[in-house]
Amino acid sequence: MSFQNIKEDCFYYHSSVNIGYVKEGTTGLLIDAGLDRSSIKKVLRELEIRELPLTHLFITHAHADHYGGARHIQETYSVHTMAPPFEEAILRNPLLEPLYLFGGNDPVEELDNKFLLGEAVHIDEVVEEGKVSIGSMEAEVFVLPGHSYQQAALLINGILYAGDSYFSNETLTKHKIPYITDATKTVNSLKRLLSIDHEGAVPGHGIFESDPTETINQNITYHTSLMDWLEVYLSNYSEGVSHEQVVSDMCQAYNVQASGLGHWLLYRTAVTAYLLGLKKDQHVYDKIADFRWTFFPSPKN
């Protein structure tokens, strides 16, 4: 973890999960809180060494790797904590994350881990899209769903702290089938990112770029290529393919590693997001056949 200065009073802690920090006068803002208490303690020590204030916390979305250290911050500092709507409900009720991944059944013990179940967080302010005051600072919230339901990016002092609205190329290639909840919303959010005026952007995973245009376009291409693969795959099965079989075949084709139930559930959600993107575009259709959720190529194919 390294403390990176972007511009005057704008920083980020570069690690496997980035954490932003912005200061103005006596106002100090953290953007996201890392995976767990251990990782956020390193950030807090850095703030103390540099004698930097901490008064506010903004959480971009309710995935445990981005809020896992928030409870420790709240126990250590008097912080005003902010989050987007719906994400706020999950932050207050972290069991919702393994619950929705597990399809609504009570989650099994294997899903009780820091990657899927963070500690509950108190939210002082639910922030909608638009201008927002953070202590003495003014910022703008952009809701960019796709990776999470109401994920938000924060534009402050010209720097866009983008959360997981886009990924570094390294992150895309590492995960091969990146986690998203809705392919159509993901691509639309990426296109919207290209229209936001800023002086540089920090993704949730990756490095700061003064001009992330190429990276964002590569994200669009990557997500589109996954839907293209699925469309070609399904075109070979006029009799249809069950949802579970599609998940298995795509994960095998991309050689992903899903040794445990938690990892498999993340990939199942991602593959489903691409399938539903094709369905929205009417490139595939689905129905229940022999009690299996089954996908078929569109008749026009």
N, C-alpha and C positions, 0 to 999 in steps of 0.2 A: 504494500500500500504506500503510495507516495502522494504528497501534497503538491498539487500543480496550480500555479498562478496563471490564469487566463488573461486577465486584465486587472486594472486597479480594483481591488475589493471583490473580485470574482474568482473563485477557486473551484477545484474539485479534487476529491481524493480518488486517485486512480487505483482500482483493484479489479477483481473479478466482477464485482458489482460496484459501479461508481456512486459516489455520494457528493452532491454539490454543496458549496458553501458560499454565501454572499453576505457582505458586511456593509452597513452604512451607519456611522455614528455608533450609538449604543445598541443598534439592532443587529442581531446575528442570526442568519437563517441557514438551517441544514435542509437539503433536498434529498429525501430518502434516508434510510437508516441502516442499510446493510442487512446481512443475513442473521446475525445473532449478537449477543452481548459481547462476545470476544472481539468481533470486528469493530463494533461501534466504540468500544473502550479505547481502541487505538486512535480513532478519530478525535474523541473527547480529550485524550492526552495531548494531541497535537494542538487543539484549540487552547488548552490551558498553558502549554509551553509558549505559545505565541500571544497569550493574553488577549484572545479574541472572544467576543461575547457570543452567547447562544440564548436567544429569546424565542425563536420560532422554528417549527418543523413542518415541512410540506412533504406529504407522501404522494407520489405520483400514481401508484396503483397498489392494490392489495394482494401482491404476491409476496410470499414469506421472505424471499431473498432481498426484497426492497424495504420491508418494515420490521424484520426480525429483531433489530436492536432498538426499536422505538420505545418499548416499555422501559428499558434501562435508562434511556434519555429522560423520560418522564419522571423516573424515580430519582434522578440525579440533579436535574435542572427544572426550573419553573418555565416550561415552554408552552407556547400557544401552538397547538397542533391542528393542521389543516389537511383536508383530503377532498377528492371529488365525490359527488353523490354516488350511491350504490357501492363504490369501493369503501366508503365510510362504514357501511353496514357490515361488510366482511371484516374490516379492521376491528370493529367492536365485537364481532362474533367469528373468530378465526376458524372455527370448526366448519364454517360454510365452504372453505376451499376444498378440503378433502371430501366434504359431503357432495359438492357438485361434480368433482372429478369421479367419484364413486357411483354416480348415477342416481343419487338420492337415498341409497341405503345407508344405514349407520356404518361409518368407515371402520374397517378392520384395524387392528393394532399396528399393522405394518405401515399404515399411513400416518401414524402419530410420530412425525419427525420434523426437525427444524426446517426442512426444505418445503414442506407442505402445510405446516401448522405452526404459525408464529404465536407469540404471546399477544393477548388482547391489548388494544390501544384505545385510549380515550381521545376522542376527536372534539376539539373546541369549536371548530368552524367548518362547515361544509361549503366548498367553493364551487360555484358554477362557472361556466365559460365566461370570459370577459375580464375587465379590469378588476384588480383586487389590491387592497392596501395591506402591507405586511410591515407592521411597526412604522418606521419612518420611510419605508420604501414603497414604490409603486411597481406593480408587476401585471402581467397578463396571462391568463389561464387559457389553454387550448385543449379541448377534450378531443382525444384522438383514439377512438376505440379500435379494436381488432385483435390486439395482443391480450387485452383485458377489457372488461365491459365498459368502464367509464375512465379509462386511463387518461391522465392529463400530462401535458408538458407545460413548463413555466418559463415565460420570457421575462427576464429581469436584467436591467442594465445592459441590454443589447445581446445578452447570452441566452440561448435556448437550452434549458435543461430538459431533455426530450424524453426521459424515462425509457421505456421499451417500445416507443413508437417506431423506432428503426433500430437495426442491429449493425454492428461492424461486420465486415466480410468474414473476419475470423470466426465470429460467433455463428454466422449462417452456416459456414462450412463445418464447424465443429458439431453442431446439432443436426445438420443435414435436413431434417424436417423440423423447422423451428416451431416452438409452441405459439399457437394463435387460437383464438376462439371463433373468428369469422374472417374468411379470406377476403371477401368483398370489402368489408369495413377496413381491413388491414391495408389493402391497396389504395382505397380512397383516402385513408389517413396519410399514407405516404405521399400521395399526390398533393394533398393539402400542405404537408410539410414544405414542399417545394415552393409554395406561395408565401410562406411566412418570412418576413423581412427580419434578419438578425445579423449579428457580427460573428457568429460561430455557434456550434452546437455540441453538447455533451450527451452521448447516448448512455443508456443504462449499462451497456456492456461495450467497451471499446474506448477509443481515444477521442479527445476534442479535435474537431476540424473547423477551421475558419470558414470553409465552404464544403459542407457535406453533400452537395448536389450529386456528385458521382456515386457516393455510397448509397444515398437514398434511391437513386435510379437503379442501382444494382440490386437493392432490396426488392423493388418492383419486379425486375426481371426474374429474380430468384423465385419469388412467390408465384409468378405467372408460369414459370417453368414446371413447378410442382403440379399446378392444375393441368397444364398441358400433358404431363406424364399420365395423370389419372384419366384424362379424357381418352388418350390413345389406348391405355390399358383397358378401359371399359368398352371401347369400340370392338374389342375382340370377343366380347361376351354378350351376345344378343339375348341369351337366356338369363342374364343378370348375375350379379355377384353379391353375396351377403356382405353386410357391413363389416363383420368380424374378419371375413376373408380379405376384403380390400385392405383393412388395416394391416393384416399379416403380410400380404404380398407387397405392399408399398414399403413397409419397414424392412423387409428382406431385400427388396430391390435397392434401397438406399443404404443398406448395411448399417442400420442404427443399432445402438447398444441399449437394450432394455431388459436388464437382468432381473429387476424386481417389479413388483406390482405398481409402485408409484411411477417409475419411469414409463412403464407400458401405458398407464392411464394418461400421462402427458402426451405421448405419441398418438394414442387413440383420439384424444381431443383434437390434436393438430390435423391428423388425416381427415377427420370428420369436418373440420373447418374448410378444408380444400374441397371436399365433396359437396358441401353445401354452397360453396362459391360457384361450382359448376351447375348446381341445381338452380340457383338464383338466375344464372345466365341462360338457363334452359338448354344446357349442353348434356345434362343427364336428367333422368327422372327416377323416382323411387316408389316402392310400395312394399307392403308386408306380404311375403310369399312363404307359405309353409312355416309361419310364425317366425320368419327371419326378416329383418330390415334389409331390403335388397335394392341394389342400384343397377340401372340399365342405361345403355347409351341412348341418346335422343334419337328418335326415328329419322331425323334429318341426316344423321351420321351413317 
